[in-house]
Amino acid sequence: MASVTPQQVQDKIKEYIDPYLEQDLVTAKAVKDVKVDGGKVTVDVVLGYPAEGFKAEMAAKLKECIESLADVSDAAISISHKIDSHAVQKGVNMIPGVKNIIAVASGKGGVGKSTTAVNLALALSAEGATVGILDADIYGPSQPRMLGTSGQPESDGSSLQPMNSYNIQSMSIGYLIDEETPMIWRGPMVTQALEQLLNDTRWKDVDYLIVDLPPGTGDTQLTLAQKVPVTGAVIVTTPQDIALLDARKGLKMFEKVEVPVLGIVENMSIHICSQCGHEEHIFGAGGGASMAEQYDVTLLGALPLDMAIRKDVDEGKPTVVADPEGRVAQIYRDIARRVAAKLALQKKDFSASFPKIVIQNN
């Protein structure tokens, strides 16, 4: 039997388009090695995004594709991931222990942004990444309740240890004050608190730090855009016209400060009656899709108006961990893969690769 060449294998792999990268794996530089031994082929794929929930399906499709070559009797596919740091705004220093920062924002409150942020963080973790979440809502911190975490973080007087829950690291002003204590602070104090929470937390080898922003386009968002190394932003909206109007403002703010918008999540997209199964677009239909088309960004996914999503976060066990095999958790994981894949296609940050020049007086 004639032997197939590695080039023929690569050409065959090009026929498979990764649904998250939206390009073939050879073009995406994810195919690291192709070995041919007679009729046996071994392919090593290293993705730039975590995809534990999709690896088996991808491997099966690649195997089928390669084994369709006449001279191949068996194909073994190895799929892993390596998450790199990606470029941020100019003149902003990276945070020690953090590779990428993803801001989750909304133009207005009440669209489920914090619920989306915590489930996105947990979904990225479930896909195989090391994840942290920073609750940047100083006035209304909700992540401690959503993560079911209580108590105060350990401190050495100058830095804070992140809290741990469901395998993700977290930090919030909510850990440092009583739950019912109102934060009666002016803007400068809020922005200083945000910077301290971010910079003084000893994040440990975090691939993605999710920042749950307060709604709007005020001081906190501006501080984040000017002083925090943000790799990308995710906009959360509902299909409702008034929510979309404010979401557009958030999107334009990130564009102005040169933070790439990775896409839009449409929350409360459709209500499915728990009694009869009737589907109804309570907040309108297609708003997120039309906004994504208008601004040439990706619609990352649409989530239903589901009582379980609300109930799960209220009980401190978000849906991705409360019902990991359920439909809603799978939607969150699909969104997580899209977010991470979008990020993987961006320009990498090589600052850590260059040695620092130190001048010594001998």
C-alpha positions, 0 to 999 in steps of 0.5 A, a space after each residue: 500500500 502506498 504511503 500518504 504524505 504529511 502534506 496530504 494529511 494537512 490538506 485533508 484537515 483543511 476541509 474541516 472548519 472549526 465552528 468556534 475559530 470559523 477557519 480550518 485548523 491548519 490556517 489557525 496554526 493549531 496543527 502542531 505535528 503530523 506523523 505518518 507510519 505506513 497506513 497509520 497517521 498521528 495528528 497533534 492539535 493544540 488549540 488556543 482556547 479550552 474545549 474539553 466539552 468539544 474535543 471528542 466531537 472534533 477528534 471524531 470528525 478529524 479522524 473520519 476526515 483523515 481516514 477517508 484518504 485512500 492510503 490511511 487505515 487508522 488515524 489517532 488524534 491528540 487534542 490539547 490546548 495552550 492559552 496565551 496572553 493577548 494584546 491589551 491597550 497601549 501603555 497599560 501594564 499587565 496584572 501579575 498572575 493573569 494572562 487575559 482579562 475579559 470585561 462583561 458589561 451591559 448598558 443598563 441594569 436588569 439584563 442578567 449581566 452578573 449571572 452571565 458573568 459568573 456562568 461564563 467564568 464557570 463554563 470556561 473553567 469546565 472547558 479546562 481553563 484556570 479562571 478568576 472573577 473580579 466583582 467590579 460592582 462596588 455599590 452592588 456586589 453580587 458575586 459572593 452570593 452567586 458563588 455561595 462564598 462567605 468570609 473574608 479573604 486572607 491578607 498579609 497586610 499588603 495583598 489579598 488571597 482570592 477566595 475559591 469556589 467551584 474551582 474558580 478564584 474570586 474577589 469582591 468588595 462584598 467579601 470585605 464589608 457586611 452584605 447589608 452595608 451600603 457603599 456611600 462613596 463618590 466616584 474617585 473612591 470607587 475607582 481606587 477600590 476597583 484598582 486595589 481589588 484588581 492589583 492587590 489580589 494575588 491571582 494564581 496563574 489565571 488564563 481568563 479573569 472575568 470582570 463583572 462590571 456595573 451597568 452603564 458607562 461611568 467612572 468604573 468603566 472608564 477606569 477599566 478602559 484606561 488603567 486595566 489591561 483588558 483583552 476583550 469585552 462581552 456585551 450582555 443585553 436582552 432583545 428589548 429595544 430599550 436594553 439594546 439602546 443602552 448596550 450600543 452605548 457600552 459597545 461604542 465605549 469599548 470601541 472608543 478606548 480600543 478594547 475589542 468587543 468579542 461579541 454579544 450575549 442575548 439574555 432572556 431571549 425566549 420564555 418556555 412555559 414550564 407547564 405547557 412548553 409554549 415558547 414566547 418572546 416576552 422581550 421581543 425577538 432578534 434584537 441581539 442578532 440585528 445589533 451584532 450585524 449592525 456593528 459587525 460583531 459576533 452573536 455569541 449565544 442566546 439564553 432563555 428566560 428560565 426560572 432555574 437560572 435565577 434560582 441557581 444563582 440565588 442559592 449560590 450554585 450557578 447553573 453551570 455547576 448546578 446542572 452541568 449536563 442540562 441545556 442551559 449549562 451547555 449553552 453557557 459552555 458553547 458561549 465560553 468556547 466562542 469567547 475564548 476562540 475569538 480571543 485566541 485569534 487576536 494579536 498575542 502579547 509578547 512582553 513577557 518574552 523579552 528580558 528586562 534590561 537592568 543597569 548595575 553600577 559595579 
